[in-house]
Amino acid sequence: MISVKRFIFNGFQENTFLLYDETKECVIIDAGCYSDSEKQVIKNFILENSLKPTKAINTHFHIDHLLGIDFLKSEYNISIEGNKNEIDNINSSLDYASNYGFELKTTPNIDNYLCDNDTVKFGNSELKVLFVPGHSPGHLAFYSPEQKFVIVGDVLFKGSIGRTDLPGGDLDILMKSIDEKLLVLDYDTEVMPGHGSYTTIGLEKNNNPFITGRV
């Protein structure tokens, strides 16, 4: 069974997720730890729970979601995984990091590309990869059909949706992704976004102003 630990990191209050199971293998999704103290928090959790990191995977590579990736790569020698359409976001992050108050010396390299319907495996567990572009060109979500939760990055929020005014954003594509990949999930599927609190597919179908009246 997958256990999910959420950390809230950096000035954007970004949700970083660490998933592990009974084997103690774990994956980190959207590592946003930036300060030394934030990095120590995730190191302590891994140490205290005797976890073995196996990979760092990303829903997308906007700067608030990638700040801790190189640290994890250096600390645990793990693979970095995401969609190839995010390479432009990765390459541009050095140029605009200072605009948001971050000092970024290097950018991560994707070791393994993930595509729609791929499977991310760790320990005895697995997540289904959903391709959900629109907020960014290579945005992914990670879905557990067995435990009915989906980690959606910045595609869908409680009462809102992801912004589309950043490079590569497209509102029509975003809504298509939400309609065809997320709203088809069971009503009680827990939605774990990249910022803010959890919600469910049912709550968003019934209450999200960007969705109600459309489905």
C-alpha positions as CSV (number, residue, x, y, z in Angstrom):
1,M,0.0,0.0,0.0
2,I,1.3,3.5,-0.9
3,S,1.8,6.0,1.8
4,V,1.9,9.7,0.8
5,K,3.8,12.4,2.6
6,R,3.3,16.0,1.5
7,F,5.9,18.7,2.1
8,I,5.2,22.4,1.4
9,F,8.4,24.0,0.0
10,N,9.8,27.4,-1.3
11,G,8.1,30.7,-1.6
12,F,5.5,29.4,-4.0
13,Q,4.1,27.0,-1.3
14,E,4.6,24.2,-3.7
15,N,3.5,20.7,-2.7
16,T,6.2,18.1,-3.0
17,F,5.1,14.5,-2.6
18,L,7.1,11.5,-1.3
19,L,5.4,8.1,-1.9
20,Y,6.6,4.9,-0.3
21,D,5.3,1.4,0.5
22,E,6.1,-1.5,2.7
23,T,9.3,-2.3,0.9
24,K,10.6,1.2,1.9
25,E,11.3,2.1,-1.7
26,C,10.1,5.6,-2.4
27,V,9.7,8.2,-5.2
28,I,9.7,11.9,-4.9
29,I,7.3,13.9,-7.1
30,D,8.0,17.6,-7.9
31,A,11.0,18.2,-5.6
32,G,10.6,21.9,-4.7
33,C,13.0,22.0,-1.7
34,Y,15.2,25.0,-2.1
35,S,16.7,26.2,1.2
36,D,19.2,24.1,3.2
37,S,16.5,23.7,5.9
38,E,14.0,22.4,3.4
39,K,16.4,19.9,2.0
40,Q,17.2,18.7,5.6
41,V,13.5,18.2,6.2
42,I,13.1,15.7,3.4
43,K,16.5,14.1,4.2
44,N,15.3,13.6,7.8
45,F,12.0,12.0,6.8
46,I,13.8,9.6,4.5
47,L,16.3,8.7,7.2
48,E,13.8,8.4,10.1
49,N,11.6,6.1,8.0
50,S,14.5,4.0,6.6
51,L,13.4,4.8,3.1
52,K,15.3,4.1,-0.1
53,P,14.7,6.7,-2.8
54,T,14.6,5.2,-6.3
55,K,13.6,8.1,-8.6
56,A,12.5,11.7,-8.7
57,I,9.6,12.2,-11.1
58,N,8.0,15.5,-12.2
59,T,4.5,16.5,-13.3
60,H,6.2,19.4,-15.0
61,F,9.4,21.5,-14.8
62,H,8.4,25.0,-13.9
63,I,11.0,26.4,-11.5
64,D,9.0,26.0,-8.2
65,H,8.7,22.2,-9.0
66,L,12.4,21.6,-9.9
67,L,14.4,23.4,-7.3
68,G,15.3,20.3,-5.3
69,I,15.9,17.8,-8.1
70,D,19.7,18.2,-8.4
71,F,20.0,17.9,-4.7
72,L,18.2,14.6,-4.7
73,K,20.2,13.4,-7.7
74,S,23.4,14.2,-5.9
75,E,22.3,12.9,-2.5
76,Y,20.8,9.6,-3.6
77,N,22.0,9.0,-7.2
78,I,18.5,8.5,-8.5
79,S,17.0,8.9,-11.9
80,I,15.1,12.0,-13.0
81,E,11.9,11.3,-14.9
82,G,9.4,13.4,-16.8
83,N,8.1,14.2,-20.2
84,K,10.4,15.3,-23.1
85,N,8.2,18.3,-24.0
86,E,9.4,19.9,-20.8
87,I,12.9,20.4,-22.0
88,D,12.4,24.0,-23.0
89,N,11.1,24.8,-19.4
90,I,14.2,23.1,-18.0
91,N,16.6,25.0,-20.3
92,S,15.0,28.4,-19.6
93,S,14.9,28.0,-15.8
94,L,18.5,29.3,-15.4
95,D,17.6,32.6,-17.1
96,Y,14.4,33.4,-15.2
97,A,15.3,31.9,-11.7
98,S,16.5,35.3,-10.4
99,N,13.2,36.9,-11.4
100,Y,11.5,34.8,-8.7
101,G,14.2,35.3,-6.1
102,F,16.0,31.9,-6.6
103,E,19.7,31.3,-7.3
104,L,19.9,28.3,-9.7
105,K,23.4,27.2,-10.8
106,T,22.5,24.1,-12.8
107,T,19.4,22.6,-14.3
108,P,18.3,18.9,-14.1
109,N,18.6,16.4,-16.9
110,I,15.8,14.0,-17.6
111,D,17.2,10.5,-17.4
112,N,14.0,8.7,-18.5
113,Y,11.2,10.1,-20.5
114,L,7.6,9.3,-19.4
115,C,4.6,9.2,-21.7
116,D,0.9,8.7,-21.5
117,N,-0.1,5.3,-20.1
118,D,3.4,4.5,-18.9
119,T,3.8,3.0,-15.5
120,V,6.0,4.3,-12.7
121,K,7.0,1.4,-10.4
122,F,8.6,1.4,-7.0
123,G,8.6,-1.4,-4.5
124,N,5.4,-3.3,-4.8
125,S,3.6,-0.3,-6.1
126,E,2.9,1.5,-9.4
127,L,1.4,4.7,-10.7
128,K,-0.2,5.2,-14.1
129,V,1.1,8.1,-16.1
130,L,-1.5,10.5,-17.6
131,F,-0.5,13.1,-20.2
132,V,-2.3,16.3,-19.3
133,P,-0.7,19.2,-21.2
134,G,-2.1,22.8,-21.1
135,H,-0.5,24.4,-18.1
136,S,2.8,23.3,-19.7
137,P,3.6,21.4,-22.9
138,G,4.7,18.1,-21.2
139,H,2.6,18.1,-18.1
140,L,1.9,14.7,-16.5
141,A,-0.3,13.4,-13.7
142,F,0.3,10.2,-11.6
143,Y,-2.7,8.1,-10.8
144,S,-3.3,5.2,-8.5
145,P,-6.4,3.3,-9.6
146,E,-6.2,1.0,-6.6
147,Q,-6.1,3.7,-3.9
148,K,-8.0,6.3,-5.9
149,F,-5.7,9.3,-5.8
150,V,-4.2,11.3,-8.6
151,I,-1.2,13.8,-8.2
152,V,-2.0,16.5,-10.8
153,G,0.6,19.1,-10.5
154,D,-0.7,22.5,-11.6
155,V,-3.5,21.2,-13.9
156,L,-6.4,21.2,-11.5
157,F,-6.9,22.9,-8.1
158,K,-9.6,23.1,-5.5
159,G,-12.0,25.5,-7.1
160,S,-9.6,26.5,-9.9
161,I,-7.4,25.3,-12.8
162,G,-3.8,25.9,-13.8
163,R,-2.7,29.1,-15.4
164,T,-2.1,29.1,-19.1
165,D,-0.3,32.5,-19.6
166,L,3.2,31.0,-19.2
167,P,5.2,29.8,-22.2
168,G,3.7,26.7,-23.7
169,G,0.4,27.2,-21.9
170,D,-2.9,26.8,-23.8
171,L,-6.4,27.0,-22.2
172,D,-8.2,24.9,-24.8
173,I,-5.6,22.1,-24.4
174,L,-5.7,22.4,-20.6
175,M,-9.5,22.0,-20.5
176,K,-9.3,19.0,-23.0
177,S,-6.8,17.4,-20.6
178,I,-9.0,17.9,-17.6
179,D,-12.1,16.7,-19.4
180,E,-10.6,13.6,-21.0
181,K,-8.1,12.5,-18.4
182,L,-9.2,13.7,-15.0
183,L,-13.0,14.1,-15.0
184,V,-13.4,10.6,-16.2
185,L,-12.0,9.3,-12.9
186,D,-14.3,8.1,-10.1
187,Y,-16.0,10.8,-8.1
188,D,-14.2,9.9,-4.9
189,T,-10.8,10.0,-6.5
190,E,-8.6,12.2,-4.3
191,V,-6.9,15.0,-6.2
192,M,-3.5,16.1,-4.9
193,P,-2.5,19.4,-6.6
194,G,0.8,21.2,-6.9
195,H,-0.3,24.0,-4.6
196,G,-3.0,24.2,-2.0
197,S,-5.3,21.7,-0.4
198,Y,-6.6,18.3,-1.6
199,T,-10.0,17.9,-3.3
200,T,-11.8,15.2,-5.1
201,I,-13.0,14.7,-8.7
202,G,-16.6,14.8,-7.6
203,L,-16.2,18.1,-5.7
204,E,-14.6,19.7,-8.7
205,K,-17.2,18.4,-11.1
206,N,-19.9,19.9,-8.9
207,N,-18.3,23.1,-7.6
208,N,-15.4,24.3,-9.7
209,P,-16.5,27.4,-11.6
210,F,-14.3,26.5,-14.6
211,I,-15.9,23.1,-14.9
212,T,-19.6,23.4,-13.7
213,G,-22.0,23.7,-16.6
214,R,-19.5,22.0,-19.0
215,V,-20.0,18.3,-17.8
